[in-house]
Amino acid sequence: MDNQQISLTAHANKPTVRFINAGMGFKLIPFSIKQAIMIKKIIFQIHLWLGLLSGIVVFIVSITGSIYVFQPEITKWLRRDAIYNDYSNGKSALTQKQLWEIARSELPEGEAISWVNIYNDPRKNQIFYSYASNPDALTYFGFIDHYKALYINPYTGEVVKIYNEKTNFFNIVKFLHWSLLLETSIGQPIVGWATIIFVILLITGLVLWWPRSFRSAKNIFLFKWKKTTGWYKRFYDLHNILGFWSFMGALIIALTGLVWAFKWFQAAVYVAAAGTTTPPSQPQAASELRPIEAVSPIDKALTTARKSYSDAAAFRITPPSDSTGVINFYVQQKEGVYYINHQLQFDQYSGELLSERKHDEKNAGEKLIHANYDIHTGAILGLPGKILAFFVSLIAASLPVTGFMMWWKRTKRKQNSLF
């Protein structure tokens, strides 16, 4: 019985018991050939109609994702004159109080500083952001009331450049990817459900692709086209072969996207990683009403943060929202990635540290959620990971196109056969 396959079949309509020796022992396949064909036909119909249903959304989300992968690198190059200053050793920076006053003076009445990015690299200018939204609007351009970025030289106080982020190409791409340029509560569920369908399509596609025998399977891993190869065969190979090679990457990108789309999915990921349903404790700090001290509280807070995290890449500071609110610091440990971060809260009147949550103190669930963006974009693996995410996203965008073209050609062929 070595190296042979024995099938005992009473009738095509009855169960087939098939014993297969593939050098790894015997496998029992409990389906008849007819049943297997029927199951595959059902899976094909599910794959086809779900693909047609979600194709446009999957294409938009995938193509915008591939465009956005290298946004930081492209923006850094395009804005290099605004990002960098002519710093030389010995220069003293202005105080944060002075810089915030300069930023406020550049904003029209009714617009406030929403947050500021400060970098440990002395060659980089500070970026002050002013953002406000209109929650009643239905589309991106109505939802974003204003969104500005002010690049200010920390040594001279010069406002180097002011960008209107609302009309920035990459921000439009990001919100198209995020919610199809619709208000988040409307657009994000559409993107989320299309992503769930895409996950189903990946799995059903793999089932349909899976050969009966890898030994006898040919032309399922590589393109082997000839001049005489027809367009249907080309679309078929593009759909199947590229789909196979991108399967794992596309699945990871889709699942990490679902973390933002649905709170229940994010909760499930957290529970699976943390091993507990108890959410992480959030500091409930509040500022104590008192006269503001002589030294600016925000300068005092920044000095404390820089002493504790002298090797951090950047600090994002969010001012208090009311009289008892706190100054929030988000510490980005490494440039270009966000999975290692720390949070600090300071009293807005005294600049005293009220709470601190370091990366190492977080549980596995929190760390995984914080790493979600870097996994989604491939940045967690550095430049090779981003290149991989770029090509996987491009392939994902091509799958609805090649799938539709195959369906269209089959439909036309059937119509032509009727005449």
C-alpha positions as CSV (number, residue, x, y, z in Angstrom):
1,M,0.0,0.0,0.0
2,D,3.0,2.3,-0.1
3,N,2.8,5.4,-2.2
4,Q,-0.7,4.7,-3.5
5,Q,-4.2,6.0,-3.1
6,I,-7.1,3.6,-2.6
7,S,-10.7,4.8,-2.9
8,L,-13.7,2.6,-2.0
9,T,-16.7,4.2,-3.5
10,A,-20.1,2.4,-3.7
11,H,-21.9,5.1,-5.6
12,A,-21.3,8.8,-6.4
13,N,-24.3,9.8,-4.3
14,K,-23.1,7.8,-1.3
15,P,-20.3,8.8,1.1
16,T,-16.9,8.0,-0.1
17,V,-14.3,6.7,2.2
18,R,-10.9,7.6,0.8
19,F,-7.7,6.5,2.4
20,I,-4.7,8.5,1.2
21,N,-1.1,7.7,2.0
22,A,1.1,10.8,1.5
23,G,4.1,9.6,3.5
24,M,2.5,11.2,6.6
25,G,0.1,8.5,7.5
26,F,-3.5,8.0,6.3
27,K,-6.2,10.7,6.0
28,L,-9.9,10.1,6.1
29,I,-12.0,12.3,3.8
30,P,-15.7,12.0,4.7
31,F,-17.1,13.6,1.6
32,S,-18.2,12.1,-1.7
33,I,-17.0,13.7,-4.9
34,K,-20.5,15.0,-5.6
35,Q,-20.7,16.5,-2.1
36,A,-17.3,18.1,-2.4
37,I,-18.3,19.7,-5.8
38,M,-21.6,21.0,-4.3
39,I,-19.8,22.5,-1.3
40,K,-17.3,24.2,-3.6
41,K,-20.0,25.6,-5.8
42,I,-21.7,27.1,-2.7
43,I,-18.5,28.6,-1.5
44,F,-17.9,30.0,-5.0
45,Q,-21.3,31.7,-5.0
46,I,-20.7,33.2,-1.6
47,H,-17.2,34.4,-2.8
48,L,-18.7,35.8,-6.0
49,W,-21.6,37.8,-4.6
50,L,-19.9,39.0,-1.5
51,G,-17.1,40.2,-3.8
52,L,-19.4,42.1,-6.0
53,L,-21.2,43.6,-3.0
54,S,-18.1,44.9,-1.3
55,G,-15.8,45.4,-4.3
56,I,-15.9,49.1,-4.6
57,V,-15.4,49.8,-0.9
58,V,-12.5,47.2,-0.7
59,F,-10.9,48.8,-3.7
60,I,-11.1,52.4,-2.2
61,V,-9.9,51.3,1.2
62,S,-7.0,49.2,-0.2
63,I,-5.8,51.8,-2.7
64,T,-5.9,54.6,-0.2
65,G,-4.1,52.4,2.3
66,S,-1.3,51.8,-0.1
67,I,-1.0,55.5,-0.8
68,Y,-0.9,56.4,2.9
69,V,1.8,53.9,3.9
70,F,4.6,56.2,3.0
71,Q,2.9,59.4,4.1
72,P,5.4,60.2,6.8
73,E,8.4,59.9,4.5
74,I,6.8,61.8,1.7
75,T,5.6,64.6,4.0
76,K,9.0,64.8,5.6
77,W,10.6,65.4,2.2
78,L,7.9,67.8,0.9
79,R,8.0,69.9,4.1
80,R,11.7,69.6,4.9
81,D,12.1,73.4,4.9
82,A,9.4,73.8,7.4
83,I,10.4,70.9,9.6
84,Y,14.1,71.7,10.0
85,N,15.9,74.8,11.4
86,D,19.5,75.9,11.2
87,Y,20.2,74.9,14.8
88,S,23.8,75.0,15.9
89,N,25.1,74.1,19.4
90,G,24.8,76.8,22.0
91,K,21.5,78.3,20.9
92,S,18.9,78.6,23.6
93,A,15.2,77.8,22.9
94,L,12.4,80.2,23.8
95,T,10.2,79.1,26.7
96,Q,7.0,77.1,25.9
97,K,5.0,80.0,27.3
98,Q,6.5,82.3,24.7
99,L,6.1,79.9,21.9
100,W,2.4,79.2,22.8
101,E,1.7,82.9,22.8
102,I,3.3,83.3,19.4
103,A,1.2,80.4,18.1
104,R,-2.0,81.9,19.6
105,S,-1.3,85.3,18.0
106,E,-1.2,83.6,14.6
107,L,-4.7,82.1,15.0
108,P,-7.9,84.0,14.2
109,E,-10.4,84.6,17.0
110,G,-12.3,81.5,17.9
111,E,-9.5,79.1,17.0
112,A,-7.3,77.6,19.8
113,I,-4.3,75.4,20.1
114,S,-5.4,71.8,20.2
115,W,-2.1,70.1,20.7
116,V,1.6,70.6,20.0
117,N,4.4,68.2,18.8
118,I,7.8,68.9,20.4
119,Y,10.9,66.9,19.3
120,N,14.0,66.0,21.1
121,D,15.9,66.5,17.9
122,P,17.1,70.1,18.3
123,R,17.0,70.6,14.5
124,K,13.3,70.2,14.3
125,N,10.8,72.9,14.7
126,Q,7.7,72.6,16.9
127,I,4.4,72.0,15.3
128,F,1.3,73.6,16.8
129,Y,-2.1,72.3,15.7
130,S,-5.5,73.9,15.8
131,Y,-8.4,71.6,15.1
132,A,-12.2,71.8,15.5
133,S,-15.0,69.7,14.0
134,N,-18.7,70.1,13.3
135,P,-20.3,66.8,14.5
136,D,-23.6,67.5,12.7
137,A,-22.0,67.5,9.2
138,L,-22.2,64.4,7.0
139,T,-19.0,64.7,5.0
140,Y,-15.4,65.3,5.7
141,F,-15.3,68.8,4.3
142,G,-18.2,69.8,6.5
143,F,-17.1,67.8,9.5
144,I,-13.7,69.4,9.7
145,D,-14.3,73.0,10.6
146,H,-10.7,73.9,10.6
147,Y,-7.4,72.0,10.8
148,K,-4.1,74.0,10.7
149,A,-0.5,73.2,11.4
150,L,1.9,76.0,12.5
151,Y,5.6,75.2,12.2
152,I,7.5,77.5,14.6
153,N,11.3,77.8,15.1
154,P,11.8,77.2,18.8
155,Y,14.9,79.4,18.9
156,T,13.7,82.5,17.1
157,G,10.0,82.2,17.4
158,E,9.6,82.6,13.6
159,V,6.4,81.1,12.2
160,V,8.1,79.3,9.3
161,K,5.0,77.9,7.7
162,I,1.2,77.5,8.2
163,Y,-0.4,74.5,6.5
164,N,-4.2,74.0,6.0
165,E,-4.4,70.3,6.9
166,K,-8.0,70.2,5.9
167,T,-7.1,70.3,2.2
168,N,-3.9,68.4,2.6
169,F,-3.8,65.5,0.1
170,F,-2.8,62.8,2.6
171,N,-5.4,63.9,5.2
172,I,-8.1,63.5,2.5
173,V,-6.7,60.1,1.6
174,K,-6.6,59.1,5.3
175,F,-10.3,60.1,5.8
176,L,-11.3,58.4,2.6
177,H,-9.6,55.3,3.9
178,W,-11.1,55.8,7.4
179,S,-14.7,56.5,6.6
180,L,-15.1,57.2,2.8
181,L,-15.1,60.9,3.5
182,L,-18.3,60.5,5.5
183,E,-18.8,61.4,9.1
184,T,-17.2,58.7,11.2
185,S,-20.4,57.2,12.7
186,I,-21.7,56.7,9.2
187,G,-18.7,55.9,7.1
188,Q,-16.7,53.8,9.4
189,P,-19.3,51.0,9.8
190,I,-19.5,50.8,6.0
191,V,-15.7,50.4,5.9
192,G,-15.8,48.0,8.8
193,W,-18.5,45.6,7.4
194,A,-16.7,45.7,4.0
195,T,-13.5,44.7,5.8
196,I,-15.3,41.8,7.5
197,I,-16.6,40.7,4.1
198,F,-13.0,41.0,2.7
199,V,-11.8,38.6,5.5
200,I,-14.5,36.1,4.4
201,L,-13.4,36.5,0.8
202,L,-9.8,35.8,1.7
203,I,-10.8,32.6,3.5
204,T,-13.2,31.4,0.8
205,G,-10.7,32.4,-1.9
206,L,-8.1,30.2,-0.2
207,V,-10.5,27.3,-0.1
208,L,-11.4,27.7,-3.8
209,W,-7.7,28.0,-4.7
210,W,-6.6,24.9,-2.7
211,P,-5.6,22.1,-5.1
212,R,-6.6,18.5,-4.6
213,S,-3.0,17.5,-4.7
214,F,0.0,19.7,-4.6
215,R,2.1,17.1,-6.3
216,S,0.0,17.3,-9.5
217,A,-0.9,21.0,-9.2
218,K,0.8,23.1,-11.8
219,N,0.8,26.9,-12.5
220,I,-0.8,27.7,-9.1
221,F,2.1,29.6,-7.6
222,L,3.7,31.4,-10.5
223,F,2.6,33.1,-13.7
224,K,3.3,31.0,-16.8
225,W,1.8,33.0,-19.6
226,K,2.3,32.7,-23.3
227,K,1.5,35.1,-26.2
228,T,-1.6,33.0,-26.8
229,T,-2.8,33.2,-23.2
230,G,-6.3,34.8,-23.2
231,W,-7.4,37.7,-21.1
232,Y,-9.7,35.5,-18.9
233,K,-6.8,33.3,-18.0
234,R,-4.6,36.3,-17.2
235,F,-7.3,37.8,-14.9
236,Y,-7.8,34.4,-13.3
237,D,-4.1,34.0,-12.6
238,L,-3.8,37.6,-11.3
239,H,-6.7,37.0,-9.0
240,N,-5.6,33.6,-7.7
241,I,-1.8,33.7,-7.6
242,L,-1.5,37.3,-6.2
243,G,-4.4,36.5,-3.8
244,F,-2.5,33.4,-2.5
245,W,0.8,35.2,-2.0
246,S,-0.8,38.2,-0.3
247,F,-3.2,36.2,1.8
248,M,-1.4,36.4,5.2
249,G,-0.4,40.1,4.8
250,A,-3.9,41.1,3.7
251,L,-5.5,39.2,6.5
252,I,-3.3,40.9,9.1
253,I,-4.0,44.3,7.6
254,A,-7.8,43.6,7.5
255,L,-7.9,42.4,11.1
256,T,-6.0,45.3,12.4
257,G,-8.3,47.6,10.5
258,L,-11.3,46.1,12.3
259,V,-9.7,47.1,15.7
260,W,-10.7,50.7,14.8
261,A,-13.9,50.0,13.0
262,F,-15.7,48.1,15.8
263,K,-15.3,48.6,19.6
264,W,-16.5,45.0,20.2
265,F,-13.6,43.7,18.0
266,Q,-11.1,45.9,19.8
267,A,-12.4,44.6,23.1
268,A,-12.1,41.0,21.8
269,V,-8.5,41.6,20.8
270,Y,-7.7,43.2,24.2
271,V,-9.3,40.3,26.1
272,A,-7.5,37.7,23.9
273,A,-4.1,39.3,24.5
274,A,-4.5,40.4,28.1
275,G,-6.3,37.3,29.3
276,T,-8.8,39.4,31.3
277,T,-12.0,41.3,30.7
278,T,-11.0,44.0,33.1
279,P,-10.2,47.1,31.2
280,P,-7.0,48.9,32.0
281,S,-7.2,51.5,34.8
282,Q,-7.1,55.0,33.5
283,P,-5.7,57.8,35.7
284,Q,-8.4,60.2,37.0
285,A,-6.2,63.2,37.7
286,A,-7.5,66.7,38.1
287,S,-5.8,70.1,38.5
288,E,-6.3,71.9,41.8
289,L,-7.5,75.5,41.4
290,R,-4.7,77.8,42.5
291,P,-2.7,80.8,41.3
292,I,-0.3,80.0,38.4
293,E,3.3,79.8,39.6
294,A,6.0,82.1,38.3
295,V,7.6,79.4,36.2
296,S,5.2,78.5,33.4
297,P,3.5,75.1,34.3
298,I,3.9,73.8,30.8
299,D,7.6,74.6,30.8
300,K,8.0,72.9,34.2
301,A,6.1,69.9,32.9
302,L,8.2,69.6,29.8
303,T,11.4,69.8,31.8
304,T,10.2,66.9,34.0
305,A,9.1,64.9,30.9
306,R,12.5,65.4,29.2
307,K,14.4,64.4,32.3
308,S,12.4,61.1,32.5
309,Y,12.4,60.4,28.8
310,S,15.6,62.0,27.5
311,D,15.9,59.4,24.8
312,A,12.3,59.8,23.5
313,A,11.7,60.9,19.9
314,A,8.9,63.3,20.6
315,F,6.3,64.7,23.0
316,R,2.7,65.5,22.1
317,I,1.2,68.0,24.5
318,T,-2.6,68.5,24.8
319,P,-3.7,71.5,26.9
320,P,-6.4,71.2,29.6
321,S,-10.0,71.4,28.4
322,D,-11.4,73.2,31.4
323,S,-10.4,74.7,34.8
324,T,-9.9,71.4,36.5
325,G,-8.4,69.6,33.4
326,V,-4.8,68.5,33.2
327,I,-1.9,68.9,30.8
328,N,-1.6,65.6,28.9
329,F,1.7,64.4,27.6
330,Y,2.0,61.5,25.1
331,V,5.6,60.4,24.8
332,Q,6.6,58.7,21.6
333,Q,9.7,56.7,22.3
334,K,10.9,55.9,18.8
335,E,10.6,58.0,15.6
336,G,8.3,56.6,13.0
337,V,6.5,54.1,15.3
338,Y,4.0,54.4,18.1
339,Y,3.9,51.0,19.8
340,I,6.3,52.1,22.6
341,N,4.7,55.1,24.3
342,H,4.1,56.6,27.7
343,Q,1.4,58.9,29.2
344,L,1.9,61.6,31.7
345,Q,-0.5,64.1,33.3
346,F,0.5,67.4,34.9
347,D,-1.4,70.0,37.0
348,Q,-2.2,72.9,34.8
349,Y,-1.5,75.5,37.6
350,S,1.7,74.1,39.2
351,G,3.2,71.9,36.5
352,E,3.5,69.1,39.1
353,L,3.3,65.5,37.8
354,L,0.0,63.9,38.8
355,S,0.1,60.5,37.1
356,E,2.4,58.5,34.9
357,R,1.8,55.3,32.9
358,K,4.9,53.8,31.3
359,H,5.0,51.3,28.5
360,D,6.4,48.6,30.6
361,E,3.5,48.9,33.1
362,K,0.9,48.1,30.5
363,N,-0.5,44.6,30.0
364,A,-0.3,42.6,26.8
365,G,-3.7,43.8,25.7
366,E,-2.8,47.4,25.9
367,K,0.5,46.9,24.2
368,L,-1.1,45.1,21.3
369,I,-3.8,47.8,20.9
370,H,-1.1,50.5,20.9
371,A,0.9,48.5,18.4
372,N,-2.1,48.2,16.1
373,Y,-1.3,51.2,13.8
374,D,2.3,50.0,13.4
375,I,1.2,46.5,12.5
376,H,-1.5,47.9,10.1
377,T,1.0,50.0,8.2
378,G,3.9,47.5,8.4
379,A,6.0,50.1,10.3
380,I,6.6,47.7,13.1
381,L,9.0,45.9,10.8
382,G,10.7,49.1,9.6
383,L,11.1,50.0,5.9
384,P,10.8,46.4,4.7
385,G,7.5,46.1,6.5
386,K,6.1,49.2,5.0
387,I,7.2,48.1,1.5
388,L,5.4,44.8,2.1
389,A,2.3,46.6,3.3
390,F,2.3,48.8,0.3
391,F,2.4,45.9,-2.2
392,V,-0.1,43.8,-0.2
393,S,-2.5,46.7,-0.2
394,L,-2.0,47.2,-4.0
395,I,-2.8,43.5,-4.5
396,A,-5.8,43.8,-2.3
397,A,-7.1,46.7,-4.4
398,S,-6.6,44.6,-7.6
399,L,-8.6,41.6,-6.3
400,P,-12.0,43.2,-6.7
401,V,-11.0,44.4,-10.2
402,T,-9.7,41.1,-11.5
403,G,-12.7,39.3,-9.8
404,F,-15.1,41.6,-11.5
405,M,-13.4,41.2,-14.9
406,M,-13.7,37.4,-14.7
407,W,-17.4,37.7,-13.8
408,W,-18.0,40.2,-16.6
409,K,-16.3,38.0,-19.2
410,R,-18.2,34.9,-18.0
411,T,-21.5,36.9,-18.2
412,K,-20.7,38.1,-21.7
413,R,-19.7,34.6,-22.8
414,K,-23.1,33.2,-21.5
415,Q,-25.0,36.0,-23.3
416,N,-23.2,35.5,-26.5
417,S,-23.9,31.7,-26.4
418,L,-27.6,32.5,-26.4
419,F,-27.5,34.1,-29.8
